[in-house]
């Protein structure tokens, strides 16, 4: 596991401590966490065996990394939140939300983590940022990232207030600012501290 910092910018009011498991280089490259793309299951077309394999890989990664984060920070308890996917929750089937449900399963097995995986829930579509060009038969509607997009397109739980939050995402990409805006939203919602973790970092 690796540590880095997310710097303050127009989307984020303060520098934030962050961790990631492995560098995300490119789909198919040796050592790349390709299973993260499988878990997105964008077209709802992957076989159940492929999805199970991806879930198992993510579980092993999280079981290794998350207790280390908790131990290194000396928090007695942390609430785990998830950066929501780009589209409204109603747009996804259950097997397209496997990243979130897998994180939920793992944290429920680790003492001192509290399940906050439903504390940020998207109700309005936004642009899927990892598509660099139009995709046939895929409508990518919604706004590009802008400061405050998380607050304006998500339901924010009041249970965030006064808690130490571990915000989890699958892939962190510098300069996209979706994660920065989500971190800032947690601060604005009253989080005491926010630590960020991504499985892959571009």
N, C-alpha and C positions, 0 to 999 in steps of 0.2 A: 504494500500500500504506500501511497505517496501523498505528501502534503503540499499545498500551495495556498496562495491568497487570491481572492477575487477583489480587485480594486474598486473603489468608489467611482461612480460616473453619473451621468444624467439619470440612470435607472436605479442607482443604489447609493444611499446616503453615507454608508460607512464601509470600510474595508472589512472583509469577512474571511475567517479561516475556513479552509476547504481541504477535502481529501479526494483521492480517486484511486481506483484499483490498478488500472492499466491504461496505457496510451491507446487511443482509438486511431488507427492509421488509415486503413481503407478496407472495405469489405473484401474478404478473401486473402488478405495479407497474413503471413504467418504470425501467430500470437494475437491477432485482432479478435476482440470479443464479438464474433459474428452472431452469436446467439441473441444479442440485444436486438438485432434487426428481425430475427425470427419472432421474438416476443411482441414486436409491434404488430406483426400479422396484418399489415395494412389492408390487404384485399380479402382477409378472412378466408384464406385458401390453403393454409399449411395443414399437414396431416397431424393427427393427435400425437403420434410418436415423435415427430419433430418438435412439437410444442412441449411435450413432456421432457425431452432432452434439454431444451433451452431453459425450462423451469429448474431442472436439476442443477444445471451449471450456475444459474443465478443464485440459487439457494446456497451452494457451496461457497461462492464468493462472498455473499452477505454474512454467512456464519463465521467466516474468517475475519472480515474487516470490521463489522459493526461493533463487536465487543472490544476490539482494539481502540476504536474511537472513544468509546465510553470510558475505558480505562485511562487513556492518555489525557483526557480532559478532567477527570476526577469529579464528574457530575454524579450525583446520587440517582438521578432520574432524568430521562430525556423523552420528549414527545417526538415521534417520527411522523413527518409529513411528506407528501409526495408532490412533485411538480406535475400538474395535470397535463394530459395530452392536449393537442391543439384544438380538437373539435369538442363539441358539447358531449357530455357523457351519454346522452341518448343516441348518439351516432354510432356508438361502439357496441359490438357483441362482447360477451363475457370473455371469450378467448382472444380479444384484442386489448384486454385490460390485465393481462397476465403479469406484467411488470408490477403493477400495484398490488395485486392479490398475493404475489410471491413475497414481496417485501412484508406485507401484512402477516403472512404465515410465519415468516422467520422471526420477526420482532416479537411475536406473541410467545415465542419459545425462549426469549432472552430476558432474564430478570432486569429490571430497571429501565426497560423501554416501555413507553406507553403508545398505544395505537392511535395515531392521529392521521391515518392515511385517508380519511374522508374529510379532513379539515379544509382542503382546497378542492373545490369541485367546479369544473368548467360548465357553464350553462349557455355560452354563446361561442360560436365557431370563431377561430382565429386561423391565420395562415400557418400551414405546416411548413416550417422553415427549412427542413432538411431536403426538400425537393428543390433542386436548383433549376429545373426546367419543367414545362408542362408534362403531365403524365396522362397517357390515353385512358379514358374512362374513369378519371379521378377528378372530381371538382374540388379545387383547393381555394375555397372562398374564405373571406374573413380578412381582418386587418393585419398588416405586418406589425412586428413588435414596436411598441411605443411606451414611454414611461406611464405607468398606471394601468397597463392592459390587464394585468392579473386581477386587480380590484374591480375593473369594469366588466370582466367576462366570467368571473368566478364567484361562487358562494364562499364566504370566509367565515369559519367557525369562531364564535366568541371564546371557545376553550383554548385558543392560542395564547390569550393574555396571561402574562406573568409566568410563562413556562420557558424552559430551555428547549429549543427546537433543533432537531436534526432533519434538514431538508434533503430529500433523496431524489436523484434523477438518474436516467440511464446513461446519457452522454452529455458532457459539458463541452460546448463549443464557444470559444472566446468570440466576443464582438457580436453575438446574436442577441444577447441581453434578456432572453426569456428567464433564465435562472436568476440573474441580477434583479429583475423586476419582481419575481416571486419572493426572493429574500427580503426585498424592501417592503413588500406587502405584509410579510410576517412581522417585521419591525413596527410597521404602522398599526398592525392589529394588536400590538402590546406585548410581543414576545420579549422575554428578558434577554436571551441570547439566541443567535441563529448560527449553526454550523452547517456547512454544505458538504454533501458527499455524492459523487457520481461514480458509476462503475467504470466508464470510459471517459477519457479526456482527449479531445482533438488537439 
